[in-house]
Amino acid sequence: MVVSLRLPSLTLSSIRYSSPFFTRSRHHYQRFPFKPLLASVSSDFSTSATNQEKPKQPIKKEDKQQTKSGQENYITPLSQDFNAWYLDVIASAELADYGPVRGTMVIRPYGYAIWEAIQDYLNVKFKETGHSNMYFPQFIPYSFIEKEASHVEGFSPELAVVTIGGGKDLEEKLVVRPTSETIVNHMFTQWIHSYRDLPLMVNQWANVTRWEMRTKPFVRTLEFLWQEGHTAHAKPEEAEKEALQMIDIYTKFAYEIAAIPVVTGRKSKAETFAGASRTYTIEAMMGDKKALQAGTSHNLGQNFSRAFGTQFLDENTQLQHVWQTSWAVSTRFIGGIIMTHGDDAGLRLPPRIAPVQVVIVPIWKKDEEKTGALAAANSVEKALKTVGIRVKLDDSEQRTPGWKFNFWEMKGVPIRIEIGPRDVSSGTLVVSRRDIPGKPGKVFGVSMEPSILEAYIKDKLDEIQASLLERAISFRNSNIVDVSSYDELKEAISQGKWARGPWSASDEEELRVKNETSATIRCFPFEQPQGTKTCLMTGNPAEEVAIFAKSY
């Protein structure tokens, strides 16, 4: 579906969408209406603010209704309805809200802070490996998209196309950036002339538009944020090395920062990026056992350089086409963090990516207790900030301490510090871990002495980071089933698990699996078992095992 846009104004008021969000369930899509009690989620997901009917306003915090249990920010239990739980967490934790155009979202400050943490880590790694940041235009001539046949075929259904600008028909249609391989090659052709100009390695942080029909906040939206790297090389082995290097950076980020134990591997031919020779991927298992493609790195070969004539004179003064790569992660990773670590209480954020690592809640009943509790809390806040810990002091008086405990747990803050009158008298405090619910996660009598407290909190943050990763690894491993026949594969998929088995069948057989089970080959993992293998579908020899799963 190609969607034409009109500039400078965007008018889609003739279209109405009665359902704010659809989620996939096997071969059909079910509607999940928004709960009116959720903060900042409008019950009318309209396509445009220009509709004659006045849009409903988001619910203000002070006006929020309470659930039948009398709780604010109610979150549907994860085990009861995973999709409703996910939407509740995004709304209650104030990660994002819905934009006025169907399928768009507004990333709120707390959600954007997580994206900034992703940016901070990756920017360092990109620059360490020789890449420079730059920016390419959002509007791309339609003729560029048409130059690479498989690329236009792969992206055509998702394109947003501008046909009018400044009140006049444009001489050539413009595509709103779905990805940038085409415009990058157009510019590379002007910058690359000799082998001395290579390698050329750049990255951009940008927004992307893909006209998705079924949307899910962070996971799949009309517009999203990402980084996309693009490189050009003189030799094919250099491009392959680059593609593998970047998927390795993504893998390390997933494990070390996001605490998500991704499976890294190569995509099947059917799942390879449109226009690429090979696609490498990191696949993450979500809490509902579906797979999430969390990042990709593509060896583009010479497909785009031949289409655009991106050539250079080699050392022998022979004209050659460059070898290229592209690679990206997006705000989809935030959805992955939510769905990997969250529980019935809401978010559980790994400390290394949490916008707030420690929240301090002072407690008092009498006015004479207030001064001491606040003084102690301010002292603790200052000490922890001095050593680089991200701290929030919640000294507001509009809410009770119990409400604050629940609120910050829901927002996934790894550690909560409680300071009451008795703690002030004894020079100690209480530390609660978000990853261990209830009393087992509480430690009383922790010294307020800065050097002791700083070391203690740092140690606990490291423990929480490791604990979340270990828990996610255990969950993933317990839900991957080794299969040796198609019947076993179908049984594993019907149980909601991932199926891992030898595969050397055709693209047609791969499509058959997709049609009959809704599962796809997520990847051929880099880590392969030793020994002879027999294809689970055909009985022929197989060199690799593949992982099949339902996915987002």
Salt bridges, closest charged atoms under 4 A:
ASP44 OD1 - ARG16 NH2 3.70
GLU53 OE1 - ARG16 NH2 3.65
GLU72 OE1 - ARG399 NH1 3.49
ASP88 OD2 - LYS35 NZ 3.85
GLU94 OE2 - LYS61 NZ 2.60
GLU94 OE1 - LYS411 NZ 3.59
GLU128 OE1 - LYS125 NZ 3.76
GLU212 OE2 - ARG220 NH1 3.37
GLU228 OE1 - HIS230 NE2 2.78
GLU240 OE1 - ARG278 NH2 2.98
GLU242 OE2 - HIS131 NE2 2.65
ASP248 OD2 - LYS252 NZ 3.49
GLU283 OE2 - LYS267 NZ 2.93
GLU283 OE1 - ARG522 NE 3.06
ASP343 OD2 - ARG348 NE 3.83
ASP343 OD1 - ARG434 NH2 2.67
GLU381 OE2 - LYS385 NZ 3.15
ASP394 OD1 - LYS404 NZ 3.66
GLU397 OE2 - LYS370 NZ 2.58
GLU409 OE2 - ARG416 NH1 3.13
GLU418 OE2 - ARG416 NH2 2.87
GLU418 OE2 - LYS442 NZ 3.25
ASP435 OD2 - ARG433 NH2 2.78
GLU463 OE1 - ARG433 NH1 2.78
GLU463 OE2 - LYS460 NZ 3.37
ASP482 OD1 - ARG500 NE 2.66
ASP487 OD1 - LYS490 NZ 3.74
GLU509 OE1 - ARG512 NH1 3.61
GLU516 OE2 - ARG512 NE 3.19
GLU544 OE1 - ARG266 NH2 2.86
